[in-house]
Amino acid sequence: MRHLKYVLLLLIFQSFGSLAQSEAFSPKGSWSIDVGIPTLNENYAFRRVMTGLFNGGVSYQYNVLNGFTLGAGAKFSFFTINPSTTSADWKGGLYIPAVHAKVGYEKFTTERVALSAWCKAGYAPMIAAHDSCKAKIGGPFVEGAFFVEPQVEVCLLTGKGSSDGFSFVLGYNFYFSEFRPDYFCLDGITNLSGPDYEGITRFLSIGFGYRYYMGRN
């Protein structure tokens, strides 16, 4: 984790050092795919009980004016149950499909390097599908929640003016719903009490992406 932060900071500083260069590439829009691993889960109960396996999605961005972009897309996150923190061997996990709009700013600082900052906002059903709820209510527990995901990205094109690029993506997700025993269709979870469930569901996502750029302004 610490090494990844150092690498990201180094790439950002190197890119900002080239801001004085003339902009060689200004795309009209792009498609992006990103794949990451969720970590540093909160609230406390969420961190203790669930382990993040996947956070990623696909989106389209349109360059409205001088790097300011608008877009939309869909994403999916998945967490599995940590068997060491529950009293039963439950199979299943927490599934979070979502749709979102996004707004951001993208700057090509050299002929091949772009820095981006985004904010996604949308709606997601929180689907807890596992043996516990299947036995209690005959299916998954589902709760809808709005979310926001601020994101920063460093993208490197495969060549000067190329349409293809690969990126390092760092995001933090806020889901406006508290993780609590309802997600297991229970009145309580072993070794966890009221204060452990306080705070909205949130997590850091670290991953990589692919960008396909279209057209030039």
Secondary structure, 3 states (H helix, E strand, C coil): CHHHHHHHHHHHHHHHCCCCCCCCCCCCEEEEEEEEEEEEEECHHHHHHEEEEEEEEEEEEEEEECCEEEEEEEEEEEEEECHHHCCCCCCEEEEEEEEEEEEEEEEECCCCEEEEEEEEEEEEEEEEEEHHHHHHHCCCEEEEEEEEEEEEEEEEECCCCCCEEEEEEEEEEEECCCCCHHHHCCCCCCCCCHHHHCCCEEEEEEEEEEEEEECCC
